[in-house]
Amino acid sequence: ALEVLKIAAGLRPSYSGSLLLSDALGGHFRCIWLRRRRPDCAACGELTTVTDLQDYESFCGYSATDNCRSLQLLSPEERISVVDYKWLVDSGSPHLLLDVRPPVEVGLCWLPHTLHIPLKHLEWRNAESLKLLGEAIREGKQGTPEGASLPIYREEELSSLKQRLAAALLAEQESERLVPVSPLPPKAALSRDEILRYSRQLVLPELGVQGQLRLATASVLVVGCGGLGCPLAQYLAAAGIGRLGLVDYDVVEVSNLARQVLHGEALAGQAKVFSAAATLRRLNSAVECVPYAQALTPATALDLVRRYDVVADCSDNVPTRYLVNDACVLTGRPLTVTSCADGGVLGVVTGVLGCLQALEVLKIAAGLGPSYSGSLLLFDALGGHFRCIRLRRRRPDCAACGERPTVADLQDYESFCGSSATDKCRCLQLLSPEERISVVDYKRLLDSGSPHLLLDVRPPVEVDLCRLPHALHIPLKHLERRNTESLKLLGEAIREGKQGTQEGASLPIYC
């Protein structure tokens, strides 16, 4: 999405002519430059032979959908249907059912009379596996006429057997939802619907059934339901996290919608946590969403953090980050943190970082371990570069987590940081009231015709949004650098403004 937006906005794409590889488990990114266009390429070469579109299913040898694979390695005579195999089992006819699927798939469902030998062991002619297969064949032949062959059926060939076995062996109902303060109950097995829903991640050897069961009993507290919290919560819910706690004091505004993907136009003015919870329930009704429509404070943070296994800090202000950090240190809860630039951000960038944070949370909840613990991952969205910086080890004299910590409880972090814990009320005041002018007072000054100069020092990108026609625009950084052309322009404007005024009178300048 980020590449598409850059191209559509007339910016240079980052990965043109290259291949970006992501190791999700290790948290590594690698960009490989591809070879230049081949002169003899049939599609884009110097003498191209492809002039129109063709039947690409025939060209590739299989279907363009994942619901109908046309690749047939076996003829109809070499395959057996589920119905025919069920009749064979009921008849008691001697045979051997060989399951050649990977171990992670066998963990989802299997028949108790099956011999499991992964296909790669047979391809590699693994001695132990061949010995095991030979013993099973000899045992299966007992009681059959001498010289008779023993039919061997591969469970991999029974296309719908997995779903039928899941219905028969794992037809357990989901446990009842518990009140938010109670821990989630342990889960012994996945239901048929869960196996179907999470099938793509269940076949990952690093996750498997046990990892998915851990996710189902894990709880995550998401602090902030904005640009970072929305994609994070969305993918945690999609992955099957058992419970999500959503903390945010704010309401949905139209300006949020470009990056906060859980909210919609119809919910403008509603609390973000209720909007997010409703969207997440529609995405995955099995996930318990607990909204907290309030700001996190020192009075409530410890009790709230203790209710959850992992905390994801998606807040947008320094006092809340200090508060969440200290609360996690005092309660011993794992904490993941992300941050985006305060000056402006493209919505898809918060999506990238929110998804990376969700990946870290999932690895922690599944018992796999985080990739960025003790390090700082930097993402340059315009250039498309990732950089990982190792941080210094914990300081022995750290007040929060050192050898002799002095932080025993939570404090007033707004006073400590000197700023508000919300983005609605900034306490920073660089000018005194006497040095400031309100909009009403400036409008009165403008209507009176009093000589003055309005100097607009905002960056050009902000001036493009809106400006007053009589204002002189000189970016602040040009003044700080004493840019010759800008200082000359300012001098000319001052001299022009002084025309018609008394000699020696000063010209007021408003920024």
Steps between C-alpha positions, in 0.01 A plus 500: 500500500787735582660440157168562322445826689849625416452424131153659496636812674779535245773385740770253404423137599746338740503143372489536121735239353558334836359229723425569867530193724357490852593246768202546731630263767846653518381856434743557211452680169718456192478676164646322195559684175374305201675471167412760240242430232609222268529613135347168386204511742182399318291758687724807537811425295631682196310271262192418705280213380216548748251733333180400683387301803479121494362206697734512798343203675599280204839673481572432870329164522268575793197703602505872576292443817586320821163322504551290188847361438524340157837340576445121519806296593292180513249358256142429619589129523783583741283706737240400758211711623410552865181297452684208343766506769237505776341191342845335485561564873154370597556182295814415699702445180876489578677818392743765619412871519820703462487862612777694322399849616741720703481454880334840547202390286476164673469691826173649373324168433588137428356148507628277782575203269715715267877461460658845488819539296558848351538497123845660516624204708393265223652723233827507693473121556542548872617163639290515816186597307549225239551247779179617668309476172633149436392380845152646449465323164609166645262539792214591266561192286449262791187290440495569126574241227870454433621724219203739530578871488397744769318811372658824624289816502653843550294725722632797304288383207173517695419864427212549746606258771656771712173689537301184574749383761502842661122484532514151656801535731507871592129592523540677831307816566683823588510571872260761633623852519610612844481837667790733410674470839520120486785314325418317181453126553751253353410355162573133426415482131389706202150473361429412140415862419825620661708252300333620182532869591867493605615227261757719322684587822450160662722334238795719607733263688600778742136557601300182450207391715667571835593853396144568385364366829730740686367789289143400582570525874710818481377850582646825364443855624511754215564853627377734227257423217647740246726458199720237666243332723248438220713276274655335804162407652363399160771243434506374859128432476540339158776274637278373783621677816261401780432843649576857397478790745459834321594822683435845349335816631444656157214503248505433126568806283494530122872584503567157654356296215803522267702276733273356771348215301263361764281814495254617237326821398172398663670474841643852511453639851477156661758367748790336317503194725134417428550558127809277500335229712199484267722464192716233665195298605380502140843381392527217757210437735705250703733775625386673819535878468492706821474878439627753757380845391734691727852636521755278668596660831734412788192409704374238252809383309634233737166324547429508127844378391489209747190362323688440174792284389658745253474879463527684166571872537347682202464835674600834350644691795802474730323499841289197407808315374679560830188387685459180298870419525510534878175307541641211295827503698314489832264222386754302297299514178667496152470834320520580127531861383474675163506867402441709187618853420289770667526749212302295250466144384357305207227267624653187349824561696316464829355181353848362428624577852177384664527167317864460609395565859216248464754245374715556810198460728395177325848353534508584871148360556581181307819442699733562203688796645525856360735613223566858611549468875788729596508665157341785307355439152496809274289515184556756225170479312606733218822312426357161595787419737504316833779538755537321833710664774607306807435698818729513801431247770292585804668759719577371851397839644170522308228636731238262356680173421852535644662299776353732764185647343347802668172492305272303730169641378364720222527878506364810329663459158347819358688703759810285452500553121366853500229425243149364479417130459251584224539662160206731571679727743863590441662672799803626310499882488802655326356853515346701783139628464640852427695359202201325346199627299168321467313448175229743610752773586686453172175523302425829677853625419462402135161674466641821651761528224782548749843455329663167585666196342360148529791255473407136431789279618330162450650235269387518135289185532285668768473826302363299206209394721386855583647850509405867522569684173666801665744284706872484417611137498857428615553156662643520852801287409601760239503768770692277741763437231502874410427422138615804296208499256243462781655782708500724192132421437416575864686833490316609188163411658584703812603805297186476290284470812655811652402719206238751608592471869679758714875508461673289763182307585537124536296248298329226706571149371262215581594138437 
